[in-house]
Amino acid sequence: MISSENIILHELIGLESLVMTSSNPTCKVKGIVVDETKNTLIIEQDDVRKRIIKQDSFFRFKLPNGTMIEIDGSAIIGRPEDRVKKKIKRRW
């Protein structure tokens, strides 16, 4: 089960998200994560998909149990299947 302790190891697709800060100030996006690549998240907002670069961004995710968690995008860089293999470095 996904939790605040292991979110870095999980796939983010399907989670509600908010881009709190980004290198592009026009990217204040709130929506559902519909795809994830090594360096980007694709978030759908009002039937429009926006590609957000993970590096230099700060995200807030709503977990299935309703908990809100904030994550630095640099902590989730990498493909989801590769992040499972990484050792967790606590950044919060």
Contacts in CASP RR format, 6 or more apart in sequence:
PFRMAT RR
TARGET T0000
AUTHOR 0000-0000-0000
METHOD contacts of the structure
MODEL  1
MISSENIILHELIGLESLVMTSSNPTCKVKGIVVDETKNTLIIEQDDVRK
RIIKQDSFFRFKLPNGTMIEIDGSAIIGRPEDRVKKKIKRRW
1 64 0 8 1.000
2 10 0 8 1.000
2 63 0 8 1.000
2 64 0 8 1.000
3 63 0 8 1.000
3 65 0 8 1.000
3 67 0 8 1.000
4 63 0 8 1.000
4 67 0 8 1.000
4 69 0 8 1.000
6 88 0 8 1.000
7 61 0 8 1.000
7 63 0 8 1.000
7 69 0 8 1.000
7 71 0 8 1.000
8 71 0 8 1.000
8 75 0 8 1.000
8 76 0 8 1.000
8 83 0 8 1.000
8 86 0 8 1.000
8 88 0 8 1.000
9 83 0 8 1.000
9 84 0 8 1.000
9 86 0 8 1.000
9 88 0 8 1.000
10 80 0 8 1.000
11 36 0 8 1.000
11 80 0 8 1.000
12 33 0 8 1.000
12 36 0 8 1.000
12 41 0 8 1.000
12 61 0 8 1.000
12 76 0 8 1.000
12 80 0 8 1.000
13 33 0 8 1.000
13 34 0 8 1.000
13 35 0 8 1.000
13 36 0 8 1.000
13 80 0 8 1.000
14 32 0 8 1.000
14 33 0 8 1.000
14 34 0 8 1.000
15 32 0 8 1.000
15 33 0 8 1.000
15 61 0 8 1.000
15 62 0 8 1.000
15 63 0 8 1.000
15 64 0 8 1.000
16 30 0 8 1.000
16 31 0 8 1.000
16 32 0 8 1.000
16 61 0 8 1.000
16 62 0 8 1.000
17 29 0 8 1.000
17 30 0 8 1.000
17 31 0 8 1.000
17 32 0 8 1.000
17 33 0 8 1.000
17 41 0 8 1.000
17 43 0 8 1.000
17 59 0 8 1.000
17 60 0 8 1.000
17 61 0 8 1.000
17 62 0 8 1.000
18 29 0 8 1.000
18 30 0 8 1.000
18 31 0 8 1.000
18 59 0 8 1.000
18 60 0 8 1.000
19 27 0 8 1.000
19 28 0 8 1.000
19 29 0 8 1.000
19 30 0 8 1.000
19 43 0 8 1.000
19 52 0 8 1.000
19 57 0 8 1.000
19 58 0 8 1.000
19 59 0 8 1.000
20 58 0 8 1.000
20 59 0 8 1.000
20 60 0 8 1.000
20 70 0 8 1.000
21 57 0 8 1.000
21 58 0 8 1.000
22 28 0 8 1.000
22 52 0 8 1.000
22 53 0 8 1.000
22 56 0 8 1.000
22 57 0 8 1.000
22 58 0 8 1.000
23 53 0 8 1.000
23 55 0 8 1.000
23 56 0 8 1.000
23 57 0 8 1.000
24 53 0 8 1.000
27 50 0 8 1.000
27 52 0 8 1.000
27 57 0 8 1.000
29 43 0 8 1.000
29 45 0 8 1.000
29 50 0 8 1.000
29 52 0 8 1.000
30 43 0 8 1.000
30 45 0 8 1.000
31 43 0 8 1.000
31 44 0 8 1.000
31 45 0 8 1.000
32 43 0 8 1.000
32 44 0 8 1.000
33 41 0 8 1.000
33 42 0 8 1.000
33 43 0 8 1.000
34 42 0 8 1.000
34 43 0 8 1.000
34 44 0 8 1.000
34 49 0 8 1.000
35 41 0 8 1.000
35 42 0 8 1.000
35 49 0 8 1.000
36 42 0 8 1.000
36 79 0 8 1.000
36 80 0 8 1.000
37 79 0 8 1.000
38 77 0 8 1.000
38 78 0 8 1.000
38 79 0 8 1.000
38 82 0 8 1.000
39 53 0 8 1.000
39 54 0 8 1.000
39 55 0 8 1.000
39 77 0 8 1.000
39 78 0 8 1.000
40 51 0 8 1.000
40 52 0 8 1.000
40 53 0 8 1.000
40 54 0 8 1.000
41 51 0 8 1.000
41 52 0 8 1.000
41 54 0 8 1.000
41 59 0 8 1.000
42 49 0 8 1.000
42 50 0 8 1.000
42 51 0 8 1.000
42 52 0 8 1.000
43 49 0 8 1.000
43 50 0 8 1.000
43 52 0 8 1.000
44 50 0 8 1.000
54 73 0 8 1.000
54 74 0 8 1.000
54 76 0 8 1.000
54 77 0 8 1.000
54 78 0 8 1.000
55 73 0 8 1.000
55 74 0 8 1.000
55 77 0 8 1.000
56 73 0 8 1.000
56 74 0 8 1.000
57 73 0 8 1.000
58 70 0 8 1.000
58 71 0 8 1.000
58 72 0 8 1.000
58 73 0 8 1.000
59 70 0 8 1.000
59 71 0 8 1.000
59 73 0 8 1.000
59 76 0 8 1.000
60 68 0 8 1.000
60 69 0 8 1.000
60 70 0 8 1.000
60 71 0 8 1.000
61 68 0 8 1.000
61 69 0 8 1.000
61 70 0 8 1.000
61 71 0 8 1.000
62 68 0 8 1.000
63 69 0 8 1.000
70 92 0 8 1.000
71 92 0 8 1.000
72 91 0 8 1.000
72 92 0 8 1.000
75 89 0 8 1.000
75 91 0 8 1.000
76 83 0 8 1.000
END
